[in-house]
Amino acid sequence: MSRLRSTALPVRLTALLLLLIGLALLLPGLYLLSLGGTAYYAIAGALTLVSAKLIGIGRREGLWVYALMLAVTLGWVLLTVGLDGWRMIPPLAFPAGVGLWVFGPWVGGKLTDPMHRTRVNARVIGGMGACVLLFVFMFACGWLITATRYVQPNMFPTRHLNAAPVGASAEAKNDWQFYGGAPSGQRYGEPTQIDAANAHSLQTAWTFHTGDMPRPGENSRGREFSFEATPIKVGDNLYFCTPHRDVVALDATTGKQVWRYSPGGNFDKNIYQACRGVSYFHAPEGTPCPHRIISTVSGSPPTLIEIDADTGKLCPSFGDNGVVDLRQDMGAMPPGFHFITSPPMVMNNRIMLSGWVYDDQSVDEPSGVIRGFDATTGKLSWGWDMGHNPANRPLDPGEVFTRGTANGWGVYTADPALNTVYVPLGIATPDYFGGKRRDFDEKYDSSLVALDITTGEEKWHFQTVHHDLWDFDIPVGPSLVDLPDEHGRMTPVLVQTTKQGELFVLDRRTGKPFYRVEEQAAPGGDVPGERYSPTQPHSVEMPNLRNHEIGADWTWGATPFDQMACRIGWQKMRYHGLYTPPSLQGTIGFPAFDGVADWYGASIDPEHGVMYVNTTFIPFLMTLVPQDKALSKGLYKPWSGWNQPYPEPVFTNNPQHGLPYAAVIKPWLGIFGAPCLAPPWGKTQAIDLVNRRVIWERALGTTKNVGPGSMLRMPVGLPTGIFSMGGTMTTPNGLVFMGATADQAFRVIDGRDGKVLYETELDAGGNATPMTYTGKDGRQYVVLAVGGHGGLKTRNGDEVVAFALPK
């Protein structure tokens, strides 16, 4: 009778729960073991099954077996991850949570009470207390490991280089006339009213709502709606673009709208709905419409427009009543296959741009030609087309620019004194199979190209990746700075951030490495028809921005089940470090196309020669699939060419029409959507460019607000370091301003030691780069677009927010 009473409903349900948990650990655990992985999950599953059987028949020994399983888990965790608390969570948190119920009065109390009643006794208190201690231990170790990752191996330099910001005449007038402040892309603001002593007093000075929010379907099937704009400031006004390409002018001091231009257009075919900014042009004296805002429209057709900065009306003397059709000389250009996301570079009466191309869909996509337009009239001045010789020669009648060439979609930088624009290039589409690339593709893919602003003639180019198979295109132009050489002579250089985490420092006059670049062996592959570069360039005298190398013990997940699934994936996929090529078997790409650093680049303090950059660590899975197999599996629909509408696939499925293989590219996530890679998932670093060393680095950002959608987000913030998308801005007194992180926070950091001086939660993702200026009221303002990022899945919004000290 007592045995029957002991198997009351809570006990029987607990036995059933443990039975299911045990099977879910044992069976995949045996498969993992057969692949050469750890035996832990099979052992834990077997112990859980034994515990389930004993508890199901009312034996208190089942509690001891479950305790043994927890002890085995703790021992395995300590052996494999040490005291890294965040890596303890997947195997330990779930069973410890279940243990609170198993040892609780409804189960453990019944089994350990002589009369099999629900009781709180010493065994209950001991068992539940041990589970609580496991949680305390995990999270204490988590905070401890975060603290140990905040390091300052070197002191902030006390030297002064007496190096003014390159091309900084606009900043000297309290303007921010370029996306990066000045054409140099340093993201360096002159005002210093906000400092380390008063930054904690910052508050919102004004907020402007654009009203531009995602439309149906713009944040699904891999499409992304993102508010990435950095406003420019000219005179008393701010100018920026919304994701749907409205151009807005605000009073820089009050945030009140001055004018708004809405070009309209059909955006249905665009998989990215984003605009990073607009540009400014001061027309020659006596020219109508002397102050001009230059923007692009990504609808169908894509166009280049100039707007009177004073009135918000199109400038009729530019192009065709203010509009230039960007389809000219481009051949077939279906809607959504070519548009511009970044602000054009405007310098010395030239508007220079290329465009974003719908990568990985087909060979023979629209050209990536770099075009220079007359900024006054809108007429084409030159086109730099790598498929022509010389590349800047004029087109013959009826000729189009070479199809399928690498494009320059990121923000460009320029040196007005050298009359040079620096163009970051991508890859000839498609990206993940290079067996059919042409000689000029191999020469220029993933290269930085320096062009003469007036003529488009190439001065030099430098390739950052050979035979790129990873979509490691250069996502942003370099930051320009002057640094001393070994004899102390100031030298004009540039610092190029890359997706793979290399920092290339080149003499910007010649393109020759200022700090040594070395070719190092790279992993090969075995895909039929592919070829592989035996070496890749590494900037060996500079710190790289990559995180640690990964291994099976770095797999992660929300529970032991998805961590085990990630470990199975690890055993089945290929990974031999950086530059492991895509494969038919499947390859873990780390870093991958989202990069270590992406379109936002870095900020530079030119006076001290210090660079600040935030980095993200998201592994992806890259699998090549033969075309016939991909079609039979329904990864995408057949397509016969440009004479028929294009059937848009799911974003992860890249058809690569015209090549023997499609590519499936997706983030490496567990079965519950948690990353398969353990934290830290993001860092911020300060790098001494003169001594070539890290000053400080820290995991920055928490898990708060992270999640797949508006209703499913983490309510608390564990300080793991989190993904980011958006850049930093710095000032002469050593402050670093940043939104960017997926926890939707805006922070002010002391650039000298990395301490957070100010932090506030935003209404949406601040996934843009801030800018700063002094308003008419004498206050320093820091302005950030707060509208979220579709890829990072931060909340969408429509705010432009200005921060300032109290009046």
N, C-alpha and C positions, 0 to 999 in steps of 0.2 A: 504494500500500500504506500509506504513512504517513497519507493522508487517511482511509482506512478505520479505521486504528488510532485516529485522533483522535476518531472518532465512537463510541468505546466506550460501554457502557451508561450510566455516570454523565453523560456529555456529552449523549447522546440524551435521557435523562430530564430533564436540565436544560433542553434546548431545548424539550421538550414543556411543561414547567412554565412557561417564559417565554412560550410561545405562548398558553397558557390565561390567564396573567396579562394579557398584552397585549390579548387579545380582551375580557377582563372589564373592562379600562379603556377601550379604544377605543370599543366599541359603545355602552355607556351614556354615555361621555364625549361622543360625537357627539350623542346625544339631549339631554344637558344643554346642549350648545352651541346646539342648535336652540331651546331654551327661553330663551336669552339668558344662559346661565351661562358660566362660565370655560371656556377652551379647554384648560386644563392637562391634564385627564385624557385627552383624546383625543390630545394630543401625547405624553404619557408612554406611553400604550398603543401608539401607532405606533412610538415608539423601542424599546419592549420587543419588539414583533413583529420589527422589523429585527434586534435583537440575537438573538432566538430563531432566526431563519433563518440568520444567520451562524454562530452557535455550532453549530447543527445540521449544518452542512456542514464543520465543523472549522476555521472561520476565526477567528483570534485577534482580528480587528477587532470581532467581536461583543462582546468585553469592553470595548472602547473605547466602543462605542455604549451599552452598559449604564452605563458611567461617565458618559457624556454625559447619559443619562436622570436619573441621580442628581444631576448638577450642575444640570440644568434644574429638578428638584424642589426642590433647596436654594434656588436663586434665586427660584423662585415663592413658596416658604414665607417667605423673608425679606421679599419685597415685600408679602405679604398679611397676615402675622401678626407681623412684626418678630422680636423676640427672646423671644416668649412660647413657652417650651419645651413647655408642655403642649399648645399648639395645633399644634406641629410634629409631634407624635407620629403622627396618622393618616396624613398623606401620606408621612412620611419613615421611620418605624420599620420598616414592613413591607418596603419595597424595600431598605433598608439591611441588614435581616436576611437577605433573599434574596441580597443582594450578598456576604455572608460565604461563602455556598456557591458562588456564581458565580465569585468571585475565588479561591476556595480551591484547594488542591492537586489535588483530584479533578476539577476542571473547568479553572479558570484555569491551574493548574500543567501540565496536559496540553497545553492549547492553546499555551502559551508555551514549552514545552520542545522542543528540536529533535528529540528522539526520541519526543515525545508520551507521555512517561511522567508518572506522578504525582510531582510535584516541588514543593518549597517553594523558590521563587526570589524575586528582587527584586520582580518584578511581582505575585507572590502576596502577599508581605508588604506591598507598597504598597497593593494593592487592598483586602485585608482590613483593613489598618490604617486606611485612609480610612473604611471602614464603621464600625469601632469608634470612630473619632473623631466620626463623625456621632452615634452614640449618646451619647458623652460630651458633645458640644456640646448635644444636645437636653436631656439631663437637667440639665446645669449651668444652662442657660437656664431650665429649669423651676423649679429651686430659687431661681434669681435672681428670677423673676417672682413667686413666692410671697413672697419677702422684700420685694419692692417693694409688694406688696398689704397688708402689715402696716404701717399708718400710724398716727401719732399727731399729727393736725394741731393739736390743742389740748390744753392741760394740764388735768389733773384739777382741779376747783374746790377752792380752799382754804376757801371760805365754809362756815359752818354755819347752816342755816336754822332751827334750833330747832323743827323740825317733827316731832312724834312720829308714829309709824305710825298711820294712821287706824283707829279701832276696835280698838286693839291691847291691850286689857285681857288677852286670852288670852295674848299673847306675854309680857307682864310677869310672868305666873305660870309661865313656862317651859313653856307649852303651845303646841301648834300645832293649834288647834281648827277651822280651816277649811282648805279645799284650798289657798288661797293664804297660809296662816299666820294672817292676820286677815281679816275680811270685806272689807277693802279690796283684796285681791288683789295685795299688793306682793311676796309671796314673799320676805320679809325676816325673817331670824332674828336674835335678840338675842345668842346666845353668841358669844364672840370668842376662845375658847381656841386654836382653830386660826387661825394668822395667817401672814403672808407669810414669816416666818422659819422656821416649823416645818412648814409644809404638806407639804414634801417627805418628812416622816417618817410620813405617814398610812399606815395599814394596815387590813386588814379586821378589824373587832372581832368580828362575828358574821354568820352567814348563816342565813336561814330558808328552807326549801323548802316551797312551798305544795302541791306535787303536782298542780297544775292546769296541764295541757298541752293543746295542740290535739288535738281529736278528728278522726276521719277527715272530710275534706272542708272543714274550717274554714280552711284556708289554700290553697284552690284556686278556680278560676273567678272570681277577683276577691274572694273572701271573705277576711276578715282576722281573725286572732286576735292580740290585742295586750295586753300587760300594761302599762297606762298609769297605774296607780294611784299617787297620792301619799298615804301614810299620814297620818292625823291623830294627835296626841298629846293625851291628856287624863289628867291625873294621872300615874300611873306606867306607863300602857299606851299602845301604838300600836294603831290600828284601821285596817283597809283591806279592800278587796274584791278577789277574784280575777276573772279574765275570765268564769268561769262563775258568778259572783255569790256564792261563799262569802264570809262575813264572818269575819275572823280578828282576834283580839286577842292581842298579844304583849307580854311584859314589855319595856319600852323599853330597859332596861339590859342584859339578857342575851339578848334575842331568843327566849326560850322561849315556846311557845304557852300562853296562858292559857285561851282557849276558841275554839271554831269553830262557826259556824252555817251549815249547808248547806241552802238553800231548795229545791234541786232544780229541776226544770222542764224543759221541752222547748225546746231552743235550735236545733233543726234548721233553722228558717226564717230565722235571723238572719244577715245577711251580714257584720255587724260583731259580733265577740265581744270586748267590752272593757268595763271599768269603771274610771273615773278616780278614784273615791274614795267615801267615806262621809261623813256629817255627824253632828254631835253636838247634843243638846238636853238642857238641864238643866230638868226639869219643875218646875212650881210647888211650893212647900213643901207637904208633906202629901199629894202625889200619889203613887200607887203607881208603882214603876219610875222613881225620880227621875232616874237617869242613863241616857240613851237614845242608842243609835246608830241612825241613820236611813240606810236603804239602799233600793235599788230592785232588783227582779228582772226580768230582760229575757226570761224564758221566756214561755210562753203559758199564762195571760194575763200581761201586765205588771202588776206590783204595787209598792206602796210599803209598806215594813215598818219597824217599830221594835223594836229589840232591847235588852234590859236590858244596859247596859254592864258591869255587875258579874257577871252570871251567864251571858250568852250565850243567854238564852231570850227568846222573843217577849214583848212587853208586852201582856197581854190587854186592857187598857183602851183601847188604840189601835185604831181601826177595828174589824174583825171578828177578835177574838183576835190583834191585832197586825198585821193585814194590811188594806190598802186596795186594792181592785180599780180599776186606772186606766182601765178601759174605760167606767166610768160616764159617761153623757151624751156619749159620743164617736161613737155610731153604729157602722157597720161597721168592724171593725178586724181584718183577717186576721192570722194569726201572722206575725211578722217585719216588719209595717208600722209599728209604733210601739213604741218602748221608750226607756229613759233610759240614756245612757252617762256622764253627768256627775253629780257629787254635788249633791243639791238645796241651795239656799240656805236655811238655818234662822236666823231672826232674829225677835225680838219675838213669839214664839209663833206663827210662821207657817213652814210648809214650802212653798217656792216652786219650781216646776219646770214644764217643758213636756215635751219629749221629742224624740228623733230620729225622723224619718219617712223611710221608704224612698223617697228622692227619685227624680225623673225617671221614675217608672213610669206614673203616670196623673194625670189631673185628679181632683178629688173624693176625694183621699186624706184620712186622718184629720186632724183639726184640729190646728193648732199652738198652741191656746189656752194661755196662761200661767195656771196654777192655784195658788192659795194655800190650803193645808189648815191647819186648827187643829193645831198641833204636839202638843197634849195629847190630843185626842180622835180626830183623823183626819178630822173632818168638813170638807167643803168650805166654806171661808170666802168665797172669791171666785174668779171666773174672768175674766181679761182677754181678751176675744175681739174682735179688731179688726173683725169683721163685724157687731157689734152697736153700738147707740147708746143709751145710753153703753156703752162696751166692757166695763164691769164689772157690767152689770145682771144680776140673777139670771135663770136660764132659766125659760121658761114650761113648764108641764106637757107632757111628751112632746117637748120641743124638745131638739135636740143642738147642740153647739158648731159654729160655721161650719166647713164642710169645706174642706180644701185651703189653709188659711192658713199664713203663715210661722210657723215654730216657733223656739223658743229652746233649742237643743240643747247649747250650751256652758255652761261654769261661769259663774254669776252672781256679781256683787259687790254690796256694800251699804254704806250709810253709816248706822249706827244712830242717830247724832245727828239726821240729817235724816229718819229713818224711811223711807228710800228704798232700793229694790232696783233695780239696773241690769241690764236684760235684753238680751242681744245676739240679734237676730233674723236668721233666714235669709230664704228666698224662698218664695213660693207655688209649690208643685210643679205641673208640672215646671219645671225651671230654665232650659233653653236656648232656649225660645221663649216670648215674652211677649205675643203678639198677642191673647190672650183673657183677660188679667188684668183683675181688677176694680179699681174706683177705690180701695178700701181696700188692695188688694195694692200698687198703685202708691205709695200713701202710706207704707206701713210696711215694705215689703221692704228687707232689708239695713239696718235702722235700729237704733239704740240707743234703748231705751225706759226711762224712769224711772217707776216705779210706787210708790204709797204701799203700804208693807208691810202695814198693817192692813186697808185697804179694797180694794186693787187699782186705785185710781183713777189714771189717767195724769197725771203732772206735766208731762212734755215728751217729745218724741222728736226724734232727729237722724238723718237719712238719710245713709249713707256712700256709697251708689251709687244712681243713678237708673235705673229700669227695668233691673234687673240681669239680664244674659243670660249671665253667666260663672260662676255659683255663687260669687260673692264674698260669701257670707253672712258675718256677723260671728261668728267661731268661739269667742270667749271674751269674758267681761265685761271692762270697763276696769279699770285699776289706778288707785286713788284716791290723791291726794297733794295737799299744800298747797304752793303756789308764790307768790312775790311778784309783784304786778302792777307796772305802770310806776312807781308811787309807793312801792313797797316794802311794800305791805300784803299780808299773807298771805291767799291766796284759795283756797277749796276747789275743786279742779279734778279732772278725770279724764283719763287718757291711754288712748285706744282704739287698739290695734293692729288691723290689717286684713290680709286676704289679699293685697290689691293693693299693700301696702307703705306706705300713707298712715298717718301718726300724727296723729290728731285730738285736740287738747287743748281740752276744754270746761269751762266753769263747771258743776260738777256740781249746783248748785242750780237752774239755769235751762236748761241745755242749749245756751247760747249759746257760740260759739267764744271761747276765751280767747286763742288765737293765730289769726290771720286764716285764713279758709277762702275760697277763690275758685273760682268756676265757670269751667272751661276747656273749650274745644271738644273734642269726642270724635269718633272716626271713625263714619261711618254704615255702612249695609249695604243689601242689595238683595233680601232674602228676601221673597217675596210674603206679605202678611198680617201682617208684622212692623212694628213701629214702633221708633224709636231715639231715645234722649235726645240732644239736640244738645250737651249739656255734662255734665260730671261734676265733683264737688267735689274740690278739692285743698287740702291743708293747706300753704299756700305758705310759711309762716314756720317750719316744722319740716323737718328732714331727712326724706327718704323712705327706705325700707328696700330699695328695688329695686336690682337690679344694673344694669349697663350695658344700653343698647339692643342688640338682636341684629341681625345681618345675615348675608349669605352666608358671609363670612369667619369667622364665629363658629360655623359648623357643625363637628361633631366626629364621632368614631367610633373604633372600635378599629383600623381598617385604612383604606386609601384607598377600598376598595370601599363600605363602609357610610358613610363620609364623603361619597362621591359620591352615594349614594342619598339622604342627608340634604340635599345641595345640590339634587338634583332635586326633593325635597319642598319645599324652600324656594322654588324657582322656581314651583311649581304651586300652593302654598297662599297664602292671604291673610295678610298681617301689616302693619299700619300703626301699630304701637306699642300701648301700653296701651289697653284697651277696644276693640280690634278685635273686632267681633261675630262669632259663629258664622255659617257660611255654607254654602250647598250645594256650593260649590267646595272647602271645607275651610279652616280657619283655624288658625294657630299661636297658641295661648294662652300668653302669657308676661307676667306670672305667670298661673296657672290655679287650679283649685279647691283644690289642695293649698296654694296660697298662697305668699307670702313668709314670713309668720308665721301659724301655725295655732292649734290649740286650747290651746296651752300659754302663750300670751301672753308678757309680759315681767316682769322683776323690777325693783324700784325701791329705791334707797337714799334714803329721805326726808330724811335729815339733809343730804345734799349735793345733792339734786335730780338724781340720775343714774339713768338707765334702762339696763338691760342686756337685749339680745335677740339670739337666734340666728335666722338667716334661711336659707331654702332656695330654690334656683332650679331648678325642674323644668318645662320647657315641655311642653304637651300639644297634641294635635291635636283640633279640635272640628269635626265634620262633621254637618250636618243632612241627613237622608235622607227623602224623601216616604214616607208610611206604606205605600202600595201597593208601592213599590219595596223598602222595608225588609222587608216580609213576603215578597215574592217571592224575595228574597235569603236568607231564612231567618235574619235577624238575631235574631228572637225569634218566639214562637208567638202565634197569635191568642188574644184573650181577650175575653169578652163582658161582664165586669163582676163586681161583688162577690158575685154569686150562685154563682160557680164558683171552684175553686181557682186560685191565681195561678201561671202558668208562669214560674218565675224565669229570666230571661235571663242570658247571660254579662255580667259586670259592666260591660264597656266598651260594651255595647249598651243604650241607654236608650230604651225603647219610647215614652214620653210619650203613652200612650193618651189619646185624646180631643183631641189636637192634630194638625195636619196633617203634622207632621214628627217622626220619631225623631231621636235624637242619638247619634252614636258618639264617645265621649270616651276617648282613650287617651294614654299618655305618648309623647312624640316620641322614639323610639329608632331606632337603626340596625338593619341586618339581623342583626347579631350581638349585639344587646341593649345596646350601649353608648349613652349619651345622645347625641342629635344636637346638643346645646349644649356648647360647650367649658367647662372649669372657669374660675373657681371655681364649685362647686356649693353651697357653703354658707359663711356668714360669721358672726362674732359681733361685735357692736358695743356701744359705750358712748356714750350720748347725754346731753349736758348739757341738761336740761329748762328751765333758767333762761335760758341764753344761746342755746338752740336751735341747737346745733351738735354735730357728732361729736367726741368726745374721742379715741377710737381705734376702728379696725376691723381685722379680720384674717380671712383665709381660715383656717378651723379644721377639722381633720379630714383623714384620709388615705384612700387607697383600700384599705387593709388590711381584710380581712373582708367587702368589698363583693362581692356576687354574687347570682345568681338562686336559689341554694339552698344547703343545708348542705354539699354536696360540691363546689360550684363557687364558690369564693371567692378573692379576690386574696390571695396569701400575703405580699405586701409592701405597704408603705404609701408611696405617693407623696403629698407634701403639697399636694394640689390644692385643699383645702377640699372638704368632702363634705356630702351631704344630712343633715338632722337632723329628728327628730320627738321633741319633749320640750323642757322649759323649763329656765330658769336659776333659781338661788336665790342671794341675796346676804346679807352680814352687815355690821354697822357698821364693821368694820375693812377694808372694801374688797375682800373675797374674793368670787369668783363660782364657784359649784359647778354642774357640768353633766355629764350623761351625753349622751343625745340623738343623738349623731352615729352615722352608719351604720358607722363603723369599730369600734363597740362599745367605746369608751374612756370612762373617767370622768376628768374633769379638774378641777383647781382653778386658777383664773385670777386674777391680780392685777388687780382692777378698775381700778386707777389707770393702768396702761399696757398691759394685755392680755397680759402674759407668762404662760406656762404654768408654774405652780409645782409641780404634781403631775399625773402621768398614769399610768393603769394600764389594762390590757386586761381587760374583763369577760368572763364566760363566755357571755353572750348580750347582746342589745341592751338598753342602759339607756334605753329610749325612754319615759321618764316624767320628772317634775320632782322634784328632791330636796327634802328638808326637814331641819331641824336642831333640836336641843334639848340640854340638859344632863341626863345620866343620874343615877341615885341615887349613883353612884360618883364624881361630880364631873367626869366626862369629857364633852366635847362630841362628840355623835354626828351624823353626816350619813347619812341613810338614803335609799336609791334602790331602786325596783323594777327588777329585771333579768330581763326575760322576753321581750324582742323585740317587733317590730312587723311585722304581716303585710304592710302596704302598703310599708314600707321594705325588707322582706325581710331584716331582721336575724335572727340566730338566736333561736329561741324557747327560753325557760327558765322556771323557776318560783321564782326567788330574790328575796328581799328582803335587801339587803346593807347593813350598817352600817359606816361608816368612822370611825375615831377615831385619836388619837395613841397611841403605846405607853403602857402603864400606868406 
